[in-house]
């Protein structure tokens, strides 16, 4: 699990003045689970990330910035080797423009990081 996420979670909780018990009560996540998340020993579910984001006013992206960065890098690496398609059909008509937009968006986001 991301050490950065664990540190961000602990810092967000401490800055808010909440205890692990407070966060547990508010979110319905057991206190030992909160502690494991803060130590980087537990990966939160999507539902847990959403509720933690609401409690601390943090976006999903800020909690998993390193995972998103890795995903962007992987997508950029995979784009050039995507197999070509033989015949363009109605189902694949927008494929090329979609892939170009994806590549531009990923490159732009990658440069901002």
C-alpha positions as CSV (number, residue, x, y, z in Angstrom):
1,X,0.0,0.0,0.0
2,X,1.1,3.6,-0.6
3,X,3.1,5.0,2.2
4,X,2.1,8.5,0.9
5,X,-1.6,7.6,1.3
6,X,-1.0,6.4,4.9
7,X,0.9,9.6,5.8
8,X,-1.7,11.8,4.1
9,X,-4.5,10.1,5.9
10,X,-2.8,10.4,9.3
11,X,-1.9,14.1,8.6
12,X,-5.5,14.9,7.5
13,X,-6.9,13.3,10.7
14,X,-4.4,15.1,13.0
15,X,-5.0,18.4,11.2
16,X,-8.7,18.0,11.7
17,X,-8.3,17.4,15.4
18,X,-10.2,14.1,15.2
19,X,-9.1,10.9,16.9
20,X,-9.2,7.5,15.2
21,X,-12.2,6.8,17.4
22,X,-14.0,9.9,16.0
23,X,-13.2,8.9,12.5
24,X,-14.4,5.4,13.2
25,X,-17.7,6.6,14.6
26,X,-18.3,9.0,11.7
27,X,-17.4,6.6,8.9
28,X,-18.5,3.3,10.3
29,X,-14.9,2.0,9.7
30,X,-13.6,0.1,12.7
31,X,-10.9,1.9,14.6
32,X,-8.3,-0.9,14.1
33,X,-8.9,-0.6,10.4
34,X,-8.3,3.1,10.5
35,X,-5.0,2.5,12.4
36,X,-3.9,-0.1,9.8
37,X,-4.7,2.4,7.0
38,X,-2.6,5.0,8.7
39,X,0.3,2.6,9.0
40,X,0.0,1.6,5.4
41,X,-1.0,-2.0,6.3
42,X,-4.6,-1.8,4.9
43,X,-5.9,-0.7,1.5
44,X,-9.2,1.1,1.9
45,X,-12.2,0.1,-0.3
46,X,-13.6,2.6,-2.8
47,X,-16.5,3.2,-0.3
48,X,-14.1,3.9,2.5
49,X,-12.1,6.3,0.3
50,X,-15.2,8.2,-0.5
51,X,-16.3,8.6,3.1
52,X,-12.8,9.5,4.2
53,X,-12.7,12.1,1.4
54,X,-15.9,13.7,2.7
55,X,-14.8,13.7,6.3
56,X,-11.4,15.4,5.5
57,X,-12.5,17.5,2.5
58,X,-9.8,15.8,0.3
59,X,-10.4,14.6,-3.2
60,X,-10.0,11.0,-4.3
61,X,-7.1,12.0,-6.5
62,X,-5.2,13.6,-3.7
63,X,-5.5,10.4,-1.6
64,X,-4.2,8.2,-4.5
65,X,-2.1,10.6,-6.5
66,X,0.8,8.1,-6.7
67,X,-1.5,5.3,-8.0
68,X,-3.0,7.7,-10.6
69,X,0.5,8.8,-11.6
70,X,1.5,5.1,-12.1
71,X,-1.7,4.4,-14.1
72,X,-1.1,7.4,-16.4
73,X,2.5,6.3,-17.0
74,X,1.3,2.7,-17.8
75,X,-1.4,4.0,-20.1
76,X,1.1,6.2,-22.0
77,X,3.5,3.2,-22.3
78,X,0.7,1.0,-23.6
79,X,-0.8,3.4,-26.2
80,X,1.9,3.0,-28.9
81,X,1.7,-0.8,-28.9
82,X,-2.1,-0.9,-29.2
83,X,-2.9,-3.2,-32.1
84,X,-4.3,-1.6,-35.2
85,X,-7.8,-2.6,-36.3
86,X,-8.5,-3.9,-39.8
87,X,-11.8,-2.5,-40.8
88,X,-13.4,0.6,-39.4
89,X,-17.0,0.0,-38.5
90,X,-19.7,2.0,-36.8
91,X,-18.6,0.5,-33.5
92,X,-14.9,1.7,-34.0
93,X,-15.5,4.9,-35.9
94,X,-14.4,7.2,-33.0
95,X,-11.5,4.9,-31.9
96,X,-8.6,7.0,-33.3
97,X,-9.9,10.3,-32.0
98,X,-10.6,8.8,-28.6
99,X,-7.0,7.4,-28.5
100,X,-5.5,10.8,-29.5
101,X,-7.5,12.6,-26.9
102,X,-6.5,10.1,-24.3
103,X,-2.8,10.5,-25.2
104,X,-3.0,14.3,-25.1
105,X,-4.8,14.3,-21.8
106,X,-2.4,11.8,-20.2
107,X,0.6,13.7,-21.5
108,X,-0.8,17.0,-20.2
109,X,-1.5,15.5,-16.8
110,X,1.9,13.9,-16.7
111,X,3.7,17.2,-17.4
112,X,1.8,18.9,-14.6
113,X,3.0,16.4,-12.0
